[in-house]
Amino acid sequence: RAACADLAPASLALGTTDCRGISFIRRFRMKDGSVRTNPGFGNPDIDHPLGEADNTVRLVRFHREDKADIAMVGFQTHPDTLGGTRFTADWPGFVRRITEKALEKEQIHCILVNGCQGDTNHFNVKGERPPKDNYEKFMKVSKGIAEEIVKCAVALWDEGKEVAEGPISGEVSIHPIRTNL
């Protein structure tokens, strides 16, 4: 009901950019030929990651007549920076809040769409070991992820390509899953 009550004519603009250093593959081929998920930081038995992370930030800008604009931000990585059993909005919550603050003068609402992320997370096994269940550190990591994504989205805000008026359509592509385990 709230969405229907908030309808307004709108124009649409699209933009994409890369945001590296946030999302990492979490499945690895080990030197013995086996496959491990999250094999541990600095594990000397890692041979190579099985795939590449999608580092694309996608922005759909809905410029609405006489209503607040909407920024639909798309990025993919597993939202579990805190770990454990605590409830949190994690980095997606920060993306929404920081985007709305960064574009405050635009009076926007932000929606985050987390893409397919089953094989990625924010842990770089070649990087610094994250702290265990430390809420302050979680906040720093989660906010850092969000700030990088928002930096990319804000850069796209005025650079998006307008979509011509008319009917909206989409396409579904089938991609075979690699099974070379």
N, C-alpha and C positions, 0 to 999 in steps of 0.2 A: 504494500500500500504506500509506504513512504517513497519508494522509487517511482511509482506511477504518479504520485502527487508532485514529484520534483521534475517531471519531464519538461523539456524545452527544446526548441529547434537548436541544432548544433552543427558546427563544421568540425571536421576531423583532420588531424595532422599526425603523421607517423615519423618516427626516427629510430635509428639504432646506432649503437657504438659498442666498443669493447671495454670491459672493466676487468683487468687481469689481476691476479694475485689474491683472489678471494675464494674461488671455487677450485677444488682439486679432486682428481680421480681417487677413489678409495679402494679400488681393486687392483692387485698387482700380480704379475707373473713373478714367481720366486726363482732363484737360481737353480733349484732342484726340479723346476718344471711345474710345481703346484701353483694354485691360485689362492691368494689370501686377501681378505677385506680388512682394511686398517691393520696392517702387519706390524705397526709400532714405529715410533719415531727413531730415525737413524738406523733402522734395521739393515745390517750389512748383507742380508740374504735377498734383498729386493733386486730383481733384474730390471723390470720396467713396468710402468703403469699400463693398464689395459684400456686404452682409449685416451681421449682428450676432453677436458671440461669445456662446456659451452660458456664462454665469457661474455656473451652478448647481453647488453642492457637494451630492452625495447621500451619505447615510450609511445603511447597513444594519447594524444591531447584532444580532449573534447572541449571546444570553445563554444559555450552555450550562451544564447541570447538572454540577457537580464537575469542570469543565474551564475553561481560559482562554476568555474571551469573544473574539469576532472582530468587528473593525470593518472593514467593507468600505466604503472611501471612493471615490467616483466624482467625477472632474473631468476636463475636457478642455482640453488645450493641447499643442502639439507639444513632446516632451521632447528638446530639442536646445539647451540653454542654453550648452553649451561650444562646439559646432560643431566643424568639422574632423574628424579621424579617430581621436580618442581614445575609448576605451571608458569609460563611466560609467553609473551608475544614474540620473544626472541628478536632476531634482526629484522624480520618483516614489520614488526611494530615500530621499530626505530625508523625504517625506511619511510613508513607512512608519516610519522610525526616530523621527521627532519625535512622531508620533501615539502610538506605543508608549511613549515616554518621558513624554508629557503625561498619558497614562492609566495610568501605571505601577502605581498603587495598585489599578487594576482588573484587572491582569494580563491584558492583551489581546494578541492578534495582529492585525496590520493587513494588509489586502490593498488595494492601490490598483488601481482599474479606470479606465484612461484612456479616456474616451469618444471619440466621433467628433471628430477634430481636424485633418482634412486641410486646412482653410482657415484655421486659427488658429495663432498662436504667441505668444510672450511679448514680442515687439518692438512697442513703441508708436512708430510712425513720427513721431509728434508729440512724443515724449519724448526722453530722453537717449540719445545714440549709445552702443551697447555697445562694450566694448573687444574687440579682436581676440585670440583665443586666449590669454587671460590666465586661468590656472587659479584664482587667488585671487578674481578678479572673478566667474568662473563660480560658484564656491562661494557667494559672497555672493548672487548673483541666484537661483541654484537653491534655496538655503536660504530666501531671502525668499519665494519662490513657495510653498514647502512650508509655511512658518510661517503664511501667510495662509490656505491651505487647511485646515491643522490647526486654526487658531483657529475656523474655521467648523464643522468636524467635531466638535471638543470641545464647542462650544456645543450641538450637537444630541444629544450622548451621552445625556443624561438627559431630553431633551425629545421623543425619537422616539415616534411613535404605535405602540402594540402592534398587531401583526397577529393577528387571531383564529386560533385553532388550526383546522387543517383542511388540505385539499389545496391545493397551490400551483399557480397557473396564470399564464399570461402572455398578452400580446397583441402582435401585430406589426402595425404601421401602415405603409402605403405613402405616401410623400411624394414628389411629383414634383420633379424637379430643375429649377431655373430655368436656362434657356439663353439669357437675354437678354444675351449677350455682344455 
